[in-house]
Amino acid sequence: MLRLLDFHNNREKRVESMLPLWLWLCLLLGGASQGGAIANSVLQVGGAALIALWLWSGKRLNIRQDEHILFYLLIAAMVWIAIMFVPLPPTIWQLLPGRDFVAEGYRLLGMKLPWLSMAMAPDRALRSALVLLVPIATWLLVRRMDQTSRRRMAMGIAVIAAISAAIGLLQMSTGPNSVLRLYSPTNQDSPVGFFANTNQFSLFLACSLPLAAAWVATVDTRKPAKRKLLLGLCIFAALVATALIVGKSVAGLAFLVLGLIGTAHILWSRFASGRHKLVFVTGVITAALIAVAALTAIGTGTLGAKFENAPTSRSNLTPVTIAAGTDMAPTGSGLGSFAQVYAMHQPDRFTTTTWVNHAHNDYAELYLELGFPGLILVAIFLVWFLLQGYRIWQQRDDPNMLFAQAAWLSGSFMLLHSIVDYPLRTAAMAALFAAMIGLLSRPPTVSGR
């Protein structure tokens, strides 16, 4: 019996020990949605394998009270996505909103109406659904991690962020055709690190700041070593700030300021020395002022370019997407169908040679693809996230909640950025977001079943 218990516990530990390597692979290989098809396929297979290993390890769910909603939301989302793949007879799918032109097309071709599913692009819907394997596997592994494992994970994310920032600066110094740029197409005039898009690169760097601060704050060491850790954190923050300023991402600079403020808040109560506080606060204020100055200097022109009255500007993409979603409501058009449906609803005056593949507003795009059920699920999740944040920050003096506070800040950055972009559609950021959601729960006091 003891041998069986030891074998069982070893299986659990082996599965949990894979998390740091798994997150590193996601952050290194999952930086593009379109240009990284092979890497994304590898990560999806890895996600499926990790879920299978997690189940094989005999790990109990041990659902905490504040996690029930997440499990219900996950199950509801999977059920709704599965329903959208069910073939329907012509008499039914013709009644769905926005399917009139599909039936008319078959009639014009003289073809018999086939059975079709609610998903208007089933092949793309399947590819979009498989992407969920990566964040699901990450969340299942992170949510039950103890405090030691959380520290290791935060340190690993900070290390990847530092390497990515350094590579981004090297990309700028070696020119737009640098061999260090991993993807094509990419932003050739900006640092991108391990990503294809400078906005997601900037978001990742900003998200790493609170995690690095939480790691420094939870290291139990003597004062001389703490000074070195604080110095290392300042150097890391300076590297991240330099990469973000060079990248000229408005959202990245805004999140840099918020990340520095969150970093200061996390560290404030952990360093009793007045001199430490004075030095750190001075450094944070200086870095924040530099970021605000850079944001002011480049923000006006960049925002004007993004929100000007152009066919592909965000000010035009979002209203057209919402209008198309309303035409497809309440069921939606199915995962992965945005590009085709948007093209059919795009006003003639916005017609260009540019192919619009995303709405640059993930909430509007989910409304178009998943209809009212998707919108309701997202709204419930956001309410849960806000309530969870309120609970976490009420316990700001609890050292066990420092990683939860850092994770909530990083998750907030990603949710806010989703209003003007689609960061969670890359495997790297989806895995990072799932890890942040897993960190929102209090770490177990005893590891194991």
PEFENBEL-V881453 format. One record per run of one state. SS is the DSSP state (~ for helix, > for strand, _ for the rest). FROM is the first residue (numbers start at 1). TO is the last residue. If there is no record, write none. Layout:
SS/FROM/TO  SS/FROM/TO
This chain:
_/1/1  ~/2/17  _/18/18  ~/19/29  _/30/36  ~/37/56  _/57/64  ~/65/83  _/84/87  >/88/88  _/89/89  ~/90/93  _/94/99  ~/100/108  _/109/115  >/116/116  _/117/121  ~/122/142  _/143/146  ~/147/173  _/174/197  ~/198/218  _/219/222  ~/223/247  _/248/249  ~/250/268  _/269/273  ~/274/307  _/308/313  ~/314/328  _/329/337  ~/338/345  _/346/347  ~/348/350  _/351/361  ~/362/394  _/395/398  ~/399/417  _/418/422  ~/423/425  _/426/426  ~/427/439  _/440/449
